[in-house]
């Protein structure tokens, strides 16, 4: 290690950038200059860019079963529980981008926070009240805006038709600015079977279903994180008789799961936004009735299997050669939800656990000072009387 420290700084940086994220976090303890270097925003971003450019970066399989946990991808061993950054309640995973998890706690008034399972740092979003006390439908989305180089979270509220004059509210949170801004109203009401938007090419997507009294028709609603505009993505030509439509991402491409009663067709849009680039990859048969697929998790490292999330909280592996399934059991609990694949990274969020503890400590000190003040005031009043 001493010999490495004697090298020119440019060479040291080149060497350190080749290390995975977790060893680099440990190397911050070597000396003050390394701690400042590895913790710098330029080094962190360069390391992330190089990680994402690798064909097989180190990834973790994150899931809830029912507690937030992670395991090795794709062996699914070395399972470890992640601390609940909310402290209490269920941490529902809204989305994942560049290894950052976006979590929601419905029990804490829709509290939203960003959490990095690698650095164990977090950022709680400023509280955002609902515009009224009437029930609303929610749609969420989280992703990276490459134009502004900013991570953004989108909350879309829509009132049920006929229950309120209020129609919609679109709010966008910017991590860089640490504030909310109001987006445009929803052009037309849309209600997705899956609340969480899917990010592709800097745009979030939801599958919107409309029942006309005879059958259900779908459209794909999009929201651009750069200019905050709504749009619609063209769909492939598939058979109309099916249960539902689910959106997802596969190998970085936008994809659809067209779920029929007996099978699911998996389509990918090889060139985003180009309708003619839709390609049907597989037709996957269902194991049982009423068991369809929610989204593709991704290919295995050897690319011989496709991992899929089922609607009954199960993860299955589809062998691309034999066309057979097998259940994936990643922990003692037989079911898991909110499945995501995260890359390891060095991103440090502003509100780390220690900072939250410091804030709580300051609040406790203020409360103690206030109690002493009120006690002293009460004592003086008694003495004066």
MARMI-371061 format. One record per residue (C-alpha): residue number from 0; z, x, y. Coordinates in steps of 0.02 Angstrom, whole numbers, always signed. Layout:
# MARMI-371061
[NUM; [Z; X; Y]],
...
//
This chain:
# MARMI-371061
[0; [+0; +0; +0]],
[1; [+39; +144; +119]],
[2; [-135; +216; +90]],
[3; [-212; +48; +132]],
[4; [-116; +39; +295]],
[5; [-185; +210; +347]],
[6; [-365; +147; +342]],
[7; [-461; +96; +499]],
[8; [-419; -81; +556]],
[9; [-597; -146; +531]],
[10; [-593; -90; +351]],
[11; [-420; -164; +325]],
[12; [-481; -332; +389]],
[13; [-633; -324; +275]],
[14; [-520; -290; +125]],
[15; [-391; -423; +168]],
[16; [-526; -556; +189]],
[17; [-566; -535; +4]],
[18; [-390; -587; -48]],
[19; [-351; -768; -95]],
[20; [-244; -869; +24]],
[21; [-77; -864; -67]],
[22; [-69; -674; -87]],
[23; [-115; -657; +97]],
[24; [+34; -766; +144]],
[25; [+144; -642; +51]],
[26; [+59; -492; +133]],
[27; [+112; -558; +304]],
[28; [+282; -484; +263]],
[29; [+214; -306; +248]],
[30; [+221; -268; +434]],
[31; [+214; -351; +604]],
[32; [+32; -306; +636]],
[33; [-23; -382; +469]],
[34; [+79; -538; +505]],
[35; [-8; -559; +673]],
[36; [-179; -521; +598]],
[37; [-169; -639; +449]],
[38; [-92; -775; +557]],
[39; [-225; -763; +694]],
[40; [-344; -909; +714]],
[41; [-498; -797; +702]],
[42; [-442; -720; +536]],
[43; [-391; -891; +468]],
[44; [-559; -969; +511]],
[45; [-659; -821; +446]],
[46; [-562; -825; +283]],
[47; [-593; -1013; +266]],
[48; [-780; -994; +300]],
[49; [-793; -858; +167]],
[50; [-692; -963; +44]],
[51; [-803; -1116; +68]],
[52; [-959; -1007; +46]],
[53; [-903; -947; -125]],
[54; [-981; -1035; -276]],
[55; [-812; -1055; -362]],
[56; [-668; -1036; -239]],
[57; [-489; -1057; -297]],
[58; [-455; -1243; -299]],
[59; [-308; -1355; -336]],
[60; [-309; -1528; -411]],
[61; [-197; -1639; -304]],
[62; [-141; -1810; -364]],
[63; [+0; -1938; -359]],
[64; [+84; -1978; -524]],
[65; [+177; -2059; -439]],
[66; [+245; -1913; -335]],
[67; [+125; -1798; -243]],
[68; [+86; -1653; -361]],
[69; [-42; -1517; -391]],
[70; [-113; -1426; -542]],
[71; [-240; -1293; -584]],
[72; [-421; -1349; -574]],
[73; [-494; -1382; -701]],
[74; [-370; -1334; -836]],
[75; [-243; -1458; -762]],
[76; [-97; -1349; -814]],
[77; [+41; -1269; -709]],
[78; [+85; -1436; -632]],
[79; [+204; -1427; -484]],
[80; [+276; -1560; -372]],
[81; [+239; -1551; -186]],
[82; [+380; -1598; -70]],
[83; [+358; -1767; +13]],
[84; [+323; -1720; +195]],
[85; [+381; -1895; +248]],
[86; [+550; -1869; +169]],
[87; [+549; -2045; +98]],
[88; [+422; -2175; +41]],
[89; [+254; -2153; -44]],
[90; [+134; -2022; +22]],
[91; [-37; -2104; +5]],
[92; [-183; -1981; +16]],
[93; [-311; -2042; +143]],
[94; [-429; -1895; +122]],
[95; [-449; -1708; +103]],
[96; [-551; -1585; +206]],
[97; [-553; -1395; +195]],
[98; [-392; -1401; +93]],
[99; [-299; -1509; +220]],
[100; [-229; -1673; +156]],
[101; [-218; -1826; +266]],
[102; [-70; -1933; +211]],
[103; [-14; -2108; +258]],
[104; [+155; -2190; +233]],
[105; [+143; -2380; +239]],
[106; [+333; -2396; +229]],
[107; [+355; -2300; +392]],
[108; [+246; -2409; +504]],
[109; [+83; -2326; +452]],
[110; [+144; -2151; +493]],
[111; [+1; -2025; +473]],
[112; [+18; -1839; +451]],
[113; [-89; -1691; +402]],
[114; [-21; -1577; +268]],
[115; [-77; -1409; +199]],
[116; [-14; -1387; +20]],
[117; [-54; -1201; +25]],
[118; [+44; -1152; +181]],
[119; [+164; -1300; +164]],
[120; [+143; -1342; +349]],
[121; [+116; -1513; +423]],
[122; [+69; -1606; +580]],
[123; [+132; -1781; +613]],
[124; [+12; -1884; +718]],
[125; [+79; -1970; +874]],
[126; [+137; -2146; +836]],
[127; [+4; -2279; +866]],
[128; [+60; -2459; +877]],
[129; [-44; -2606; +818]],
[130; [-121; -2713; +957]],
[131; [-33; -2870; +892]],
[132; [+90; -2927; +759]],
[133; [-43; -3027; +665]],
[134; [-101; -2958; +497]],
[135; [-251; -2843; +504]],
[136; [-363; -2754; +382]],
[137; [-362; -2566; +391]],
[138; [-493; -2432; +362]],
[139; [-450; -2249; +376]],
[140; [-549; -2088; +376]],
[141; [-517; -1902; +396]],
[142; [-637; -1758; +416]],
[143; [-704; -1610; +514]],
[144; [-819; -1626; +664]],
[145; [-930; -1473; +660]],
[146; [-994; -1502; +837]],
[147; [-824; -1495; +922]],
[148; [-748; -1389; +781]],
[149; [-606; -1512; +768]],
[150; [-518; -1610; +632]],
[151; [-514; -1796; +667]],
[152; [-431; -1950; +595]],
[153; [-502; -2125; +619]],
[154; [-404; -2288; +610]],
[155; [-503; -2450; +611]],
[156; [-413; -2616; +628]],
[157; [-501; -2782; +606]],
[158; [-421; -2954; +612]],
[159; [-466; -3082; +481]],
[160; [-595; -3203; +548]],
[161; [-516; -3359; +623]],
[162; [-340; -3290; +632]],
[163; [-349; -3208; +803]],
[164; [-465; -3184; +951]],
[165; [-441; -2997; +923]],
[166; [-588; -2928; +824]],
[167; [-569; -2741; +804]],
[168; [-491; -2583; +869]],
[169; [-559; -2409; +831]],
[170; [-446; -2262; +871]],
[171; [-491; -2079; +844]],
[172; [-362; -1939; +838]],
[173; [-410; -1761; +884]],
[174; [-306; -1621; +809]],
[175; [-367; -1499; +942]],
[176; [-315; -1613; +1086]],
[177; [-169; -1691; +990]],
[178; [-205; -1863; +1060]],
[179; [-289; -2029; +1022]],
[180; [-445; -2096; +1107]],
[181; [-519; -2268; +1086]],
[182; [-688; -2280; +1002]],
[183; [-820; -2417; +1013]],
[184; [-788; -2588; +939]],
[185; [-850; -2620; +764]],
[186; [-1030; -2687; +784]],
[187; [-1000; -2816; +648]],
[188; [-849; -2852; +537]],
[189; [-844; -2749; +378]],
[190; [-713; -2750; +242]],
[191; [-713; -2612; +115]],
[192; [-639; -2622; -59]],
[193; [-582; -2443; -33]],
[194; [-493; -2415; +132]],
[195; [-523; -2228; +140]],
[196; [-686; -2167; +214]],
[197; [-790; -2034; +127]],
[198; [-844; -1883; +230]],
[199; [-1020; -1813; +218]],
[200; [-1113; -1714; +352]],
[201; [-980; -1748; +485]],
[202; [-990; -1935; +455]],
[203; [-869; -2056; +371]],
[204; [-932; -2194; +255]],
[205; [-868; -2358; +185]],
[206; [-953; -2478; +63]],
[207; [-950; -2652; +141]],
[208; [-966; -2805; +31]],
[209; [-1015; -2980; +88]],
[210; [-1007; -3133; -25]],
[211; [-1135; -3265; +21]],
[212; [-1065; -3398; -96]],
[213; [-1176; -3349; -241]],
[214; [-1169; -3159; -254]],
[215; [-1102; -3007; -164]],
[216; [-1214; -2896; -60]],
[217; [-1169; -2722; +0]],
[218; [-1206; -2612; +148]],
[219; [-1145; -2436; +187]],
[220; [-1059; -2422; +356]],
[221; [-1050; -2249; +436]],
[222; [-951; -2176; +582]],
[223; [-1006; -2013; +661]],
[224; [-857; -1902; +706]],
[225; [-955; -1811; +840]],
[226; [-1018; -1951; +952]],
[227; [-904; -2090; +884]],
[228; [-1049; -2204; +842]],
[229; [-1069; -2329; +701]],
[230; [-1223; -2337; +591]],
[231; [-1286; -2388; +420]],
[232; [-1347; -2280; +277]],
[233; [-1500; -2337; +177]],
[234; [-1465; -2377; -5]],
[235; [-1564; -2339; -162]],
[236; [-1653; -2478; -255]],
[237; [-1532; -2532; -389]],
[238; [-1509; -2692; -488]],
[239; [-1414; -2825; -393]],
[240; [-1307; -2887; -538]],
[241; [-1155; -2777; -535]],
[242; [-968; -2785; -500]],
[243; [-954; -2671; -349]],
[244; [-1014; -2518; -256]],
[245; [-912; -2361; -223]],
[246; [-955; -2214; -111]],
[247; [-911; -2033; -146]],
[248; [-961; -1850; -133]],
[249; [-1036; -1744; -271]],
[250; [-1084; -1562; -244]],
[251; [-1077; -1593; -57]],
[252; [-1203; -1737; -68]],
[253; [-1170; -1918; -25]],
[254; [-1164; -2021; -184]],
[255; [-1146; -2200; -245]],
[256; [-1065; -2273; -400]],
[257; [-1153; -2436; -442]],
[258; [-1033; -2521; -562]],
[259; [-1101; -2652; -681]],
[260; [-1000; -2745; -812]],
[261; [-1047; -2622; -949]],
[262; [-1100; -2462; -860]],
[263; [-1101; -2365; -697]],
[264; [-1253; -2283; -617]],
[265; [-1219; -2126; -517]],
[266; [-1340; -2095; -373]],
[267; [-1345; -1948; -253]],
[268; [-1434; -1932; -85]],
[269; [-1500; -1755; -96]],
[270; [-1553; -1753; +87]],
[271; [-1429; -1846; +193]],
[272; [-1502; -1993; +288]],
[273; [-1669; -1989; +195]],
[274; [-1689; -2145; +89]],
[275; [-1825; -2068; -20]],
[276; [-1706; -1929; -75]],
[277; [-1596; -2048; -177]],
[278; [-1592; -1991; -358]],
[279; [-1506; -2074; -506]],
[280; [-1415; -1938; -602]],
[281; [-1326; -2030; -742]],
[282; [-1294; -2198; -821]],
[283; [-1116; -2193; -887]],
[284; [-1055; -2325; -1007]],
[285; [-884; -2404; -986]],
[286; [-748; -2379; -1113]],
[287; [-683; -2557; -1096]],
[288; [-717; -2715; -998]],
[289; [-651; -2721; -820]],
[290; [-636; -2531; -818]],
[291; [-754; -2456; -690]],
[292; [-759; -2294; -592]],
[293; [-690; -2275; -417]],
[294; [-765; -2107; -368]],
[295; [-825; -1941; -442]],
[296; [-694; -1805; -426]],
[297; [-818; -1665; -461]],
[298; [-897; -1556; -593]],
[299; [-794; -1443; -704]],
[300; [-804; -1257; -670]],
[301; [-928; -1233; -813]],
[302; [-1026; -1385; -750]],
[303; [-1031; -1460; -924]],
[304; [-919; -1605; -878]],
[305; [-902; -1730; -737]],
[306; [-728; -1787; -688]],
[307; [-712; -1968; -634]],
[308; [-571; -2076; -565]],
[309; [-555; -2245; -650]],
[310; [-491; -2405; -571]],
[311; [-339; -2410; -687]],
[312; [-262; -2249; -621]],
[313; [-342; -2141; -754]],
[314; [-444; -1982; -742]],
[315; [-579; -1955; -872]],
[316; [-700; -1815; -912]],
[317; [-881; -1859; -953]],
[318; [-971; -1730; -1061]],
[319; [-1146; -1714; -987]],
[320; [-1221; -1656; -1153]],
[321; [-1141; -1770; -1281]],
[322; [-1118; -1917; -1159]],
[323; [-941; -1942; -1221]],
[324; [-775; -1967; -1131]],
[325; [-602; -1896; -1147]],
[326; [-443; -1936; -1052]],
[327; [-370; -1806; -937]],
[328; [-181; -1799; -941]],
[329; [-113; -1688; -804]],
[330; [+73; -1727; -817]],
[331; [+200; -1828; -914]],
[332; [+154; -1985; -816]],
[333; [+5; -2064; -903]],
[334; [-81; -2119; -742]],
[335; [-127; -2035; -579]],
[336; [-207; -2091; -416]],
[337; [-262; -2017; -250]],
[338; [-350; -1876; -341]],
[339; [-421; -1738; -232]],
[340; [-485; -1560; -255]],
[341; [-420; -1440; -122]],
[342; [-469; -1261; -83]],
[343; [-333; -1138; -40]],
[344; [-331; -1087; +143]],
[345; [-224; -1008; +279]],
[346; [-231; -1151; +405]],
[347; [-63; -1171; +491]],
[348; [-27; -1342; +564]],
[349; [+77; -1356; +721]],
[350; [+223; -1454; +653]],
[351; [+291; -1349; +512]],
[352; [+446; -1401; +418]],
[353; [+553; -1278; +516]],
[354; [+488; -1347; +680]],
[355; [+532; -1523; +624]],
[356; [+706; -1462; +577]],
[357; [+722; -1378; +748]],
[358; [+672; -1541; +832]],
[359; [+800; -1636; +729]],
[360; [+932; -1506; +773]],
[361; [+894; -1524; +958]],
[362; [+906; -1713; +943]],
[363; [+1073; -1697; +854]],
[364; [+1137; -1583; +992]],
[365; [+1084; -1709; +1125]],
[366; [+1175; -1847; +1031]],
[367; [+1334; -1742; +1020]],
[368; [+1325; -1703; +1207]],
[369; [+1299; -1888; +1244]],
[370; [+1450; -1935; +1137]],
[371; [+1558; -1806; +1226]],
[372; [+1497; -1870; +1395]],
[373; [+1531; -2053; +1354]],
[374; [+1700; -2009; +1280]],
[375; [+1748; -1910; +1434]],
[376; [+1689; -2050; +1549]],
[377; [+1789; -2179; +1450]],
[378; [+1943; -2068; +1456]],
[379; [+1928; -2045; +1644]],
[380; [+1915; -2232; +1669]],
[381; [+2074; -2261; +1569]],
[382; [+2166; -2125; +1664]],
[383; [+2111; -2194; +1832]],
[384; [+2172; -2366; +1787]],
//
